[in-house]
Amino acid sequence: MRGWRKSTRSETPNGCVEVANSSLAIGVRDSKLRDASPVLLFSHDNWRAALGEIKAGRFGLGEPTRRPVWHDPVRAG
């Protein structure tokens, strides 16, 4: 995959995940490992569902977010 992007809300240079978009899937990898990282692949529908769950605070990550944590590559293009 190409076009890896990291969340602008990442607190450290390598303490986040990166997301890439292709016409077939959304890839997620560890920013510390970059090209050596395993890549999790999501369908576009499953990625949107996962973002909804994250934004709703359903993974024990604190309060629900008011702004997206991730740049949604499906909408970003």
CYANA upper distance limits for C-alpha pairs under 8 A (distance plus 0.5 A):
  1 MET  CA     20 ALA  CA      7.11
  1 MET  CA     21 ASN  CA      8.01
  1 MET  CA     22 SER  CA      7.50
  1 MET  CA     27 GLY  CA      7.84
  2 ARG  CA     20 ALA  CA      6.92
  2 ARG  CA     21 ASN  CA      8.14
  2 ARG  CA     22 SER  CA      8.41
  3 GLY  CA     20 ALA  CA      6.08
  3 GLY  CA     21 ASN  CA      7.69
  4 TRP  CA     18 GLU  CA      6.33
  4 TRP  CA     19 VAL  CA      5.87
  4 TRP  CA     20 ALA  CA      5.02
  4 TRP  CA     21 ASN  CA      8.31
  5 ARG  CA     18 GLU  CA      5.68
  5 ARG  CA     19 VAL  CA      5.80
  5 ARG  CA     20 ALA  CA      6.79
  6 LYS  CA     10 SER  CA      7.85
  6 LYS  CA     16 CYS  CA      7.49
  6 LYS  CA     17 VAL  CA      6.78
  6 LYS  CA     18 GLU  CA      4.96
  6 LYS  CA     19 VAL  CA      6.91
  6 LYS  CA     31 SER  CA      8.08
  6 LYS  CA     70 TRP  CA      8.42
  7 SER  CA     16 CYS  CA      7.85
  7 SER  CA     17 VAL  CA      8.04
  7 SER  CA     18 GLU  CA      7.58
  7 SER  CA     69 VAL  CA      7.29
  7 SER  CA     70 TRP  CA      5.84
  7 SER  CA     71 HIS  CA      6.83
  8 THR  CA     70 TRP  CA      8.28
  8 THR  CA     71 HIS  CA      8.49
  9 ARG  CA     69 VAL  CA      7.21
 10 SER  CA     15 GLY  CA      7.25
 10 SER  CA     16 CYS  CA      6.37
 11 GLU  CA     15 GLY  CA      7.37
 11 GLU  CA     16 CYS  CA      8.43
 12 THR  CA     16 CYS  CA      7.94
 14 ASN  CA     31 SER  CA      5.90
 14 ASN  CA     32 LYS  CA      5.30
 15 GLY  CA     31 SER  CA      7.24
 15 GLY  CA     32 LYS  CA      7.22
 16 CYS  CA     30 ASP  CA      7.09
 16 CYS  CA     31 SER  CA      6.11
 16 CYS  CA     32 LYS  CA      8.06
 17 VAL  CA     28 VAL  CA      7.08
 17 VAL  CA     29 ARG  CA      5.98
 17 VAL  CA     30 ASP  CA      5.12
 17 VAL  CA     31 SER  CA      5.42
 18 GLU  CA     28 VAL  CA      6.15
 18 GLU  CA     29 ARG  CA      5.85
 18 GLU  CA     30 ASP  CA      6.79
 18 GLU  CA     31 SER  CA      6.10
 19 VAL  CA     26 ILE  CA      7.45
 19 VAL  CA     27 GLY  CA      6.07
 19 VAL  CA     28 VAL  CA      5.15
 19 VAL  CA     29 ARG  CA      7.17
 19 VAL  CA     73 PRO  CA      8.02
 20 ALA  CA     26 ILE  CA      6.26
 20 ALA  CA     27 GLY  CA      5.57
 20 ALA  CA     28 VAL  CA      7.11
 20 ALA  CA     73 PRO  CA      7.34
 21 ASN  CA     25 ALA  CA      6.82
 21 ASN  CA     26 ILE  CA      5.21
 21 ASN  CA     27 GLY  CA      6.89
 21 ASN  CA     73 PRO  CA      6.10
 21 ASN  CA     74 VAL  CA      7.30
 22 SER  CA     26 ILE  CA      6.73
 24 LEU  CA     43 SER  CA      7.48
 24 LEU  CA     44 HIS  CA      8.14
 25 ALA  CA     41 LEU  CA      6.66
 25 ALA  CA     42 PHE  CA      6.05
 25 ALA  CA     43 SER  CA      5.32
 25 ALA  CA     44 HIS  CA      6.38
 26 ILE  CA     41 LEU  CA      6.10
 26 ILE  CA     42 PHE  CA      5.58
 26 ILE  CA     43 SER  CA      6.74
 26 ILE  CA     44 HIS  CA      6.85
 26 ILE  CA     47 TRP  CA      7.38
 26 ILE  CA     73 PRO  CA      8.26
 27 GLY  CA     39 VAL  CA      6.45
 27 GLY  CA     40 LEU  CA      6.05
 27 GLY  CA     41 LEU  CA      5.13
 27 GLY  CA     42 PHE  CA      6.94
 28 VAL  CA     39 VAL  CA      6.00
 28 VAL  CA     40 LEU  CA      5.62
 28 VAL  CA     41 LEU  CA      7.02
 29 ARG  CA     33 LEU  CA      8.48
 29 ARG  CA     34 ARG  CA      7.56
 29 ARG  CA     37 SER  CA      6.34
 29 ARG  CA     38 PRO  CA      6.73
 29 ARG  CA     39 VAL  CA      5.41
 29 ARG  CA     40 LEU  CA      7.01
 30 ASP  CA     34 ARG  CA      6.70
 30 ASP  CA     37 SER  CA      6.27
 30 ASP  CA     38 PRO  CA      8.14
 31 SER  CA     37 SER  CA      8.34
 33 LEU  CA     37 SER  CA      5.38
 42 PHE  CA     46 ASN  CA      6.32
 42 PHE  CA     47 TRP  CA      6.07
 43 SER  CA     47 TRP  CA      6.58
 44 HIS  CA     48 ARG  CA      6.80
 44 HIS  CA     74 VAL  CA      7.52
 45 ASP  CA     49 ALA  CA      6.81
 46 ASN  CA     50 ALA  CA      6.57
 47 TRP  CA     51 LEU  CA      6.66
 48 ARG  CA     52 GLY  CA      6.75
 49 ALA  CA     53 GLU  CA      6.88
 50 ALA  CA     54 ILE  CA      6.70
 51 LEU  CA     55 LYS  CA      6.51
 51 LEU  CA     70 TRP  CA      8.33
 52 GLY  CA     56 ALA  CA      6.59
 53 GLU  CA     57 GLY  CA      6.92
 53 GLU  CA     58 ARG  CA      6.03
 53 GLU  CA     59 PHE  CA      7.82
 54 ILE  CA     58 ARG  CA      6.48
 54 ILE  CA     59 PHE  CA      6.81
 54 ILE  CA     61 LEU  CA      8.38
 54 ILE  CA     64 PRO  CA      8.19
 55 LYS  CA     64 PRO  CA      6.04
 55 LYS  CA     65 THR  CA      5.67
 55 LYS  CA     66 ARG  CA      8.00
 55 LYS  CA     67 ARG  CA      8.31
 55 LYS  CA     68 PRO  CA      7.02
 55 LYS  CA     69 VAL  CA      7.72
 56 ALA  CA     63 GLU  CA      8.44
 56 ALA  CA     64 PRO  CA      5.24
 56 ALA  CA     65 THR  CA      7.23
 57 GLY  CA     61 LEU  CA      6.52
 57 GLY  CA     62 GLY  CA      6.68
 57 GLY  CA     63 GLU  CA      6.17
 57 GLY  CA     64 PRO  CA      4.74
 57 GLY  CA     65 THR  CA      7.48
 58 ARG  CA     64 PRO  CA      8.40
 65 THR  CA     69 VAL  CA      7.87
 71 HIS  CA     76 ALA  CA      7.69
 72 ASP  CA     76 ALA  CA      6.47
 73 PRO  CA     77 GLY  CA      6.34
